[in-house]
């Protein structure tokens, strides 16, 4: 009975995604027979693993986050023709803010993919700002409230310090095509 309740609870959480603005109760798997997916979810649902505020890429390239980051980065196959279009876009004056939750499955899926595209484009690392949020979408960053974050991950693109566009939670077409569309204002 307990395992049925646990499965039902996990299904409800999985379908709620990263949109909820209410804090999730701290729950940990107690079933020794739980699968790796459940263990992984509970590991990242644990507040002790959350990365909050400003952080560096190196922080998600180290355990426990390197587990999901490296896997997602290595497995993402982007459209090379679209990334080639990115190389034609001038990088001067561009910057990117990435707002994510390390507890959030959408962030753990999209951020490694995004970084693979950014690396292929050879976008300067010093022009990328990472901001970690809790499951209420709050972050201990001064100007954070003005960003108006409701879902994560959110990728915000700036041209000469003026917002050019955002990718919110999931891409409309693909990450690489959405980046091209935003930067070319299509």
Secondary structure as the mmCIF struct_conf table of DSSP 4:
data_model
#
loop_
_struct_conf.conf_type_id
_struct_conf.id
_struct_conf.beg_label_comp_id
_struct_conf.beg_label_asym_id
_struct_conf.beg_label_seq_id
_struct_conf.end_label_comp_id
_struct_conf.end_label_asym_id
_struct_conf.end_label_seq_id
HELX_RH_AL_P HELX_RH_AL_P1 UNK A 2 UNK A 16
TURN_TY1_P TURN_TY1_P1 UNK A 17 UNK A 18
BEND BEND1 UNK A 22 UNK A 22
HELX_LH_PP_P HELX_LH_PP_P1 UNK A 23 UNK A 25
TURN_TY1_P TURN_TY1_P2 UNK A 32 UNK A 33
HELX_RH_AL_P HELX_RH_AL_P2 UNK A 36 UNK A 45
BEND BEND2 UNK A 46 UNK A 46
HELX_RH_3T_P HELX_RH_3T_P1 UNK A 47 UNK A 49
STRN STRN1 UNK A 53 UNK A 55
HELX_RH_AL_P HELX_RH_AL_P3 UNK A 57 UNK A 60
BEND BEND3 UNK A 61 UNK A 62
TURN_TY1_P TURN_TY1_P3 UNK A 63 UNK A 65
HELX_RH_AL_P HELX_RH_AL_P4 UNK A 66 UNK A 75
HELX_RH_AL_P HELX_RH_AL_P5 UNK A 80 UNK A 86
TURN_TY1_P TURN_TY1_P4 UNK A 87 UNK A 88
BEND BEND4 UNK A 89 UNK A 89
TURN_TY1_P TURN_TY1_P5 UNK A 92 UNK A 93
STRN STRN2 UNK A 94 UNK A 100
TURN_TY1_P TURN_TY1_P6 UNK A 102 UNK A 103
HELX_RH_AL_P HELX_RH_AL_P6 UNK A 105 UNK A 121
TURN_TY1_P TURN_TY1_P7 UNK A 122 UNK A 122
HELX_RH_3T_P HELX_RH_3T_P2 UNK A 125 UNK A 127
STRN STRN3 UNK A 128 UNK A 132
TURN_TY1_P TURN_TY1_P8 UNK A 135 UNK A 136
BEND BEND5 UNK A 137 UNK A 137
BEND BEND6 UNK A 140 UNK A 140
TURN_TY1_P TURN_TY1_P9 UNK A 142 UNK A 143
HELX_RH_3T_P HELX_RH_3T_P3 UNK A 144 UNK A 147
BEND BEND7 UNK A 151 UNK A 153
STRN STRN4 UNK A 154 UNK A 159
TURN_TY1_P TURN_TY1_P10 UNK A 160 UNK A 161
STRN STRN5 UNK A 162 UNK A 168
BEND BEND8 UNK A 169 UNK A 170
BEND BEND9 UNK A 172 UNK A 173
HELX_RH_AL_P HELX_RH_AL_P7 UNK A 175 UNK A 183
TURN_TY1_P TURN_TY1_P11 UNK A 184 UNK A 185
#
